Amino acid sequence: MYSKEELLEGLKTTVVGRKLFLFDSIDSTNACAKTLAEADMEEGAVVFADFQTEGRGRLGRSWLSEPGNNLLFSCIFRPSLSKERAGLMTFFAAVSAAKAIETMTHQIVECKWPNDLLLGGKKCCGILLENSFTQDGMTHSVVGIGVNVNQEKFEQSLQTKATSLKQVARKKIDRKELFQAMLYELETQYGNVVKGNFDFILNEWNRRCTMFGKTANVVREGGTITGKALELSPDGGLVLETATGTEIVYAGDVTVLT
């Protein structure tokens, strides 16, 4: 386990990560960050853990991670965004994480809608976004990032779906260096969020996405929808061309068929 001093030494940010909460083990970094955010914790604060006992992915799923081999952290942001644009924070986080991973591995990272990053067609990173609002607008956004860094073994059900940076790069990855690179990219890209300039972020995400033009199944509440993935909608939904017309979906598990 790193110390706070080790993680802060050499950090090139001015805000993101300067307030740092470290845990050997915690139930969920997102749950902790949400509690801190609701208690008016400053923007840029980060909760970092070596292990999560109740790590969560999207749709309430578990996020399984070997202790000490991966990156698990959550960051508090307070952008002035409407509910309609709040979902775009996922793409901000994805692009930031992708850039840092590419720097460390020299491999091209693929962005998969809605919130996964892939290396060699397998998931290496997941993002959990939890936004909070009042009638006056967004109060905070908690961005949780989990990266398979040096993990080499996965459950049998995940072996064809998951990978780690070490497996792809064929070398051990320095977790501190990756963590600091991610915080730097988050701070850099957050400048675009504050300005309301999501065009750059979405362009960066789109050029890493390979699913457009292909048929995809989206499993969501109420059933499965199948169609050709066309593009992102302005608010981050997935535009599908189905047998009955164009439809936009905002949540679900995607399987690309062709």
N, C-alpha and C positions, 0 to 999 in steps of 0.2 A: 504494500500500500504506500502510495506517495504521501509525503507530508504537504501541507499547504505551502510551505516555503519552497519546496521543490517545484510544485506546479506553477507558482507565480514567478519563479526565477526565469528571466528571459521572455516573459509574456509581452507581446507587442501591442496589446490593446490598452485603451485608456478607460473604458467603462466595462465592457463585457468580461466577466470573470474576475474583476478586481475584488468583488465581494464573493467569497468562496466558502461553501459549506461542504465538508468532507465526511464521508461515512465509510467504515469498513463494510458494513452491511446495513441495508435499510429496506423497508417494505417497497417503496417506490419513490424514485427521485421526483417524478411529476407530482405525486401526492404531497410531498414535502414542499416543493416549489409553489404549489397552489396555496398551501397554508401560509407560507411566507408572503406571497403576493397579496393575499387577502388581509394580511397584517401590515400592508403598506411597505413591504420591503422594496428597496430601490431597484430601478431598472438595471439590467445587466448582471444581477446576482445569479450565481450558478450553484446548483446542488450536484455533487459528484459522488458516486459510490463505486466500490469495487464489486459489490454483489447486491442484487435485489431479491428479496424473498417473495415479493408479489409484483414483479415487473410486469408492466402492461403494454400490450400492443394495441392496435386499432380494434374497435368493436369489442373491447373487453377481453381480448385474448391475452394469454400469458406470453411474456418475452423471456426465453430461457437463455441463460448466459453463464459460462464457467467463471468462477471467482478469479479475479486478478488477471484475466486474459483479454478483457475487452474494454470498451468505453461505454459508460452509462452516465448520462448527465442531463440535467434540465436547466433551462435558462428563462428568466423572467424578462419580458418586454412589455412596454406600455405605449404602443403606437396609437395614433388617433385614426382609427379605421371604423368604417360602418360595418354592420353585420354582413352586408352584401359583399364586402371586400375582405372580410376577416379571414376567410378560408385561403386566401393567397399567401398567408404566412407559411403554409406548408411548403410552397414552392421556394420561398425565401430560404427556409431551413434546408431543403433538399439541395439547392444550388450551392449553398455555403458548404454543406457537408461533402458534396461531390467534388468541389474544387480542392478541398483539403485532402481527400482520399487520393485524388489524381496526383497531387503534389508528392504524396508519400509513396505511392505504388507505381507511378508512371504508366498507369493503365487507364483506359477510358471507362468512365462510370456511366452506366445507363440509368436514366430516370424512368420509373414505371409509375403510372398513375394508380392510386392517388399519392402514395407517400413512401415508396420503396426505392432503394438504390441497389443496382445489380452490378456484379462483376462476372464476366463470363457467363451471363445468363442466369446467375444465381444471386439470391438476396444476400447482401452483406451489411445493410444498414436499414433501419426502420425509424420512422419519425412519428411521434404522437403529439398532436397539437390540441391544446385545451384552452379555449378562449372564454372570457367572462365579460358580461355586459351589464350595464344599468340602462335606464331610460335615456341617459345622457350620452351613451356610447360605450365603447370598449374601455374596461378598467385595466385589464391585463391579458397577456397572451403567454402561456407557458409552452415552451418548445422543448420536447423531450427527444433526445437522440440516443439510439443504441447502435453500436458498431461492433460487428464480429471482427476483432483485430487479430489476435494470435491463437484463437481457438482452432483446434484441428479435428476434433471429433464432434459429430452431431448425431442426434437421435436418428434411428433408421428412417423414420418418416420424413426427415428433413434433409437427408443426404443428397437427394437430387434437386433440392430447392435452395439450400443455404450454403454459403461459403464464407471464408474469412479473408482478410487482406493478406495474411501470411500465406495462405494456400495459393492465392493468385500471384502474389509477388515473389513467392518462393524464398522468403526471408522473413525474419522476425521484425516486426514493426515497433518502433519506439512509441509507446502509448502517450507519454508526456508530449512528445513532439507533435503527434497527431492531434491531441487535445488542444494544444496551443494554436495549431494551424486552423482548427475548426473555430475556435473563439475569434481568431483574427478575421476569418472569412465572414463569420456571423456579424461582427462589428462593421466590417467593410460593406457588406451587402445591406445591412440595416440602414445605412445612409440613404439607399434608394427607397426603402420602405417609408422612412420618415418624410421623404419628399413626395411620396405617392407615386414614385416612378417604378411601377412593376414591369414595364415593358422590357427593360434589360434583363430582369430576373426571369421573366417568362420566356424570353428568347434563349437564354442560357439553358433553361429547363427543356424547352422544345428541341433544341439541337442535340440533346442527349437522349431523347425519347425515340424509340424505334417502332412503337405500336401503331402509329397513325397510318391509315391505309390498309390495316389488317383487320380481320374479323376477330371479335373478342366476346367472351361471355362475362357478364357482370352479375355476380350473385349478391343480392341485396334483400332487405326485408320485403317480403311479399312475393319473392320469386326470382327468376333469372331472366335477364334480358340479353339478347344476342344482336349484334350489329357490327357494321364497319366503324372502327374508331376514326373519326374525322379530324378532330382538333380539340383544343381547350376552349371553353366558353370564357368570356371576359372575367367571370367570377370564379374560375377554376374548375368548373364542372367538365365532365367528359361528354363530348358531343358524339352521339352514335347515329348512324344511318341504319334504321331497322326496316323490317318488312312493311311496317305500317307508317313509316315516316321518321323524321328526325326527332330524337329524344335526348335530353341532357340528364345525366345521372351525377349525383354528388357524393355518393358513398357506395362501397361494395368491394367485393373481391374480384379481381380481374384475371382471367386466363386468356392469353392471346392464342388463337387457334391457327391462323394462317398469316 
